[in-house]
Amino acid sequence: MVVRVLDLFCGAGGFSHGFLSLSDEHLAIDIDPFALETFSLNHPRTKVLRADIGTLHASVIERALGGRPHVVITSPPCEEYSLANPTGERPAIERVYGTGTARLLLDAIRIIGDLEPEVFVIENVAAILQGGGNEIIRREMERVGIHSVFFNLIHAEDHGNPSRRLRVFISNVRIRLPRRPAPVVMDVIGDLPPLGVDALLEPHNPVPNHTLRLLPPKIEKMVRKARWGQGVRHFRSRGRTIPNWVRLAPDQIATSVNGLSRYIHPYEDRLLTVREHARLMSYPDDYIFVGPLDSQYNQVGESVPPLVSGLIAKEVQSHIE
């Protein structure tokens, strides 16, 4: 049996990474050129299509993939649902049926309904279920003929991921992942070469995406004073203050890595590199990120950790054999 997998909103490829051992034919679609460049670099044999999924027709996907997919995985943009978004308190109906990126969830459901895969998995922030979001999703699924829907809440750190991450995986099958402890920060990044002044004392071979990001003197001074768990920058959201540029504690699991998050090294007075972010999201060191630096950070933080996607792929495989 030839297994075909479709990845909508594929980003840099974290979700696809776990499914590549399952698929014989694999198509990844996104509109972000930098993310697609990263995807193609790391998965050169995978078909990649740059397209606006909001206007994409299922027939185009079938032609590109060589038939209907057996599995559809997708991660529609989640910024409007995030608890860190100041406008996130708006009712779900205003977001899903609005004009922002949140409505792309409907396009993912539309394409899934048209293609009728054996298994689909939609990844998003857990906050998407609040404010009536779960009822809207069920209703839209029923419109396209899907009557069995599971909201699988997964804490990535409960399954070995080096950083905390709560996400919902909406699927037509129940997903249960094996549990295992997650490593602490310095167990994950501690063997990477030091940077900045510390690097002068310890010559090393370069590691991809492990380069020092220079900071303005004023910010650098604030970074030097930051203690474990303390943030250098803060922003307001929904009446509360949320820290950013937090110095990670060396002996704890890292807090959630997302597109806007930046962290300070536990011992060095600098921001973590893209490679360190990638390690905290379970990416292997040979997975290379390209594009502008902020795009690279976003590509890592907005993806599904490969460790989690691999575990989900094993669950899905049992439903298509």
C-alpha positions, 0 to 999 in steps of 0.5 A, spaced: 500 500 500 502 506 498 501 511 503 500 519 501 500 524 506 499 531 506 501 537 510 497 543 510 501 550 513 507 545 514 512 551 516 519 548 517 517 541 517 516 539 524 509 536 523 512 532 517 518 530 520 515 525 524 511 522 518 516 521 513 517 514 515 510 513 514 509 516 507 511 514 501 508 520 497 508 526 501 506 533 499 507 540 504 504 546 503 505 553 505 505 560 503 512 562 507 518 562 502 523 562 508 519 556 512 519 552 505 526 553 503 528 550 510 523 544 509 526 543 502 533 543 504 531 538 510 527 534 506 529 534 499 525 528 496 519 531 499 514 535 494 513 542 496 508 547 494 507 554 495 500 556 495 495 560 499 491 555 502 485 560 503 484 559 496 487 552 494 482 547 491 482 540 493 483 538 486 490 541 485 492 537 491 490 531 488 494 532 482 500 534 486 500 528 490 498 523 485 491 521 488 487 523 495 491 523 501 490 517 506 493 522 512 492 530 512 496 533 518 495 541 519 497 546 523 493 553 521 495 559 524 494 560 532 496 567 533 489 569 534 487 564 539 493 564 543 493 567 550 498 571 549 494 575 544 491 581 547 485 580 542 484 573 544 478 574 549 474 576 543 468 570 542 471 564 538 465 566 533 468 573 531 475 570 530 473 564 526 468 567 522 472 574 521 477 576 516 484 575 520 488 568 519 484 565 524 479 563 519 484 559 515 482 553 520 475 553 516 479 552 510 483 546 513 476 543 515 474 544 508 480 541 504 479 535 509 472 534 507 473 534 500 479 530 500 476 525 505 483 522 508 482 516 513 486 520 518 486 527 519 490 531 525 489 538 526 494 542 531 493 548 534 493 552 541 489 549 546 485 556 547 482 555 540 477 550 544 475 556 549 469 561 548 465 556 544 471 554 539 470 546 540 462 547 538 464 551 532 469 546 530 464 540 531 459 544 527 464 545 521 466 538 521 459 536 521 458 540 515 463 536 511 461 530 513 465 528 519 461 526 525 467 523 529 472 528 532 476 528 538 480 533 542 486 530 544 490 535 549 497 533 549 503 536 554 509 535 550 513 535 556 510 529 558 512 525 552 519 527 553 520 534 549 525 538 553 520 544 553 513 545 556 508 545 550 500 544 551 497 543 544 490 540 542 490 535 536 484 535 533 482 528 530 478 523 527 481 518 532 483 518 539 491 519 540 494 516 546 502 517 547 507 514 551 509 518 557 517 519 559 520 524 563 523 530 559 530 532 560 532 539 563 535 545 560 543 544 561 542 536 559 539 539 552 544 545 550 549 544 555 554 541 550 554 546 545 560 551 544 560 557 548 559 564 544 561 571 545 567 572 550 567 565 553 568 562 546 575 565 546 577 561 551 574 554 548 576 553 540 570 549 537 567 547 531 561 551 528 554 548 529 549 550 524 544 556 527 549 556 533 551 564 532 551 569 537 546 575 536 549 581 538 545 586 543 544 593 544 549 595 550 543 597 554 539 591 553 546 587 554 546 590 561 539 588 563 541 581 561 547 581 565 543 582 571 537 577 570 537 571 574 534 564 573 526 565 571 527 573 571 524 576 564 528 582 561 522 584 557 515 584 559 508 585 555 501 586 557 496 581 555 489 581 558 490 585 564 496 581 566 504 582 565 507 576 561 515 576 561 519 575 555 527 574 555 527 570 561 533 567 563 532 559 563 534 555 570 539 550 568 536 544 572 528 545 570 524 543 563 524 549 559 518 553 559 514 554 552 518 555 546 514 559 541 515 564 535 515 570 539 519 567 545 526 569 546 530 566 552 537 568 556 542 562 557 542 560 564 550 561 565 552 566 559 549 573 558 546 572 551 540 570 548 539 563 546 541 561 539 536 558 534 540 552 535 538 552 542 531 553 541 531 548 536 534 543 541 529 545 546 524 543 541 527 536 540 530 538 533 536 534 531 542 538 530 542 536 522 536 540 521 538 546 518 534 553 518 534 558 513 532 565 512 532 572 516 534 570 524 527 572 526 524 568 521 528 562 523 526 563 531 519 563 528 520 557 524 522 553 530 517 556 535 511 555 531 512 548 529 510 541 532 516 538 536 519 532 531 519 528 537 511 529 538 510 528 531 513 522 531 509 519 536 503 521 533 505 518 526 506 511 530 499 512 533 496 514 526 499 508 523 495 503 527 489 506 524 491 506 516 494 499 516 
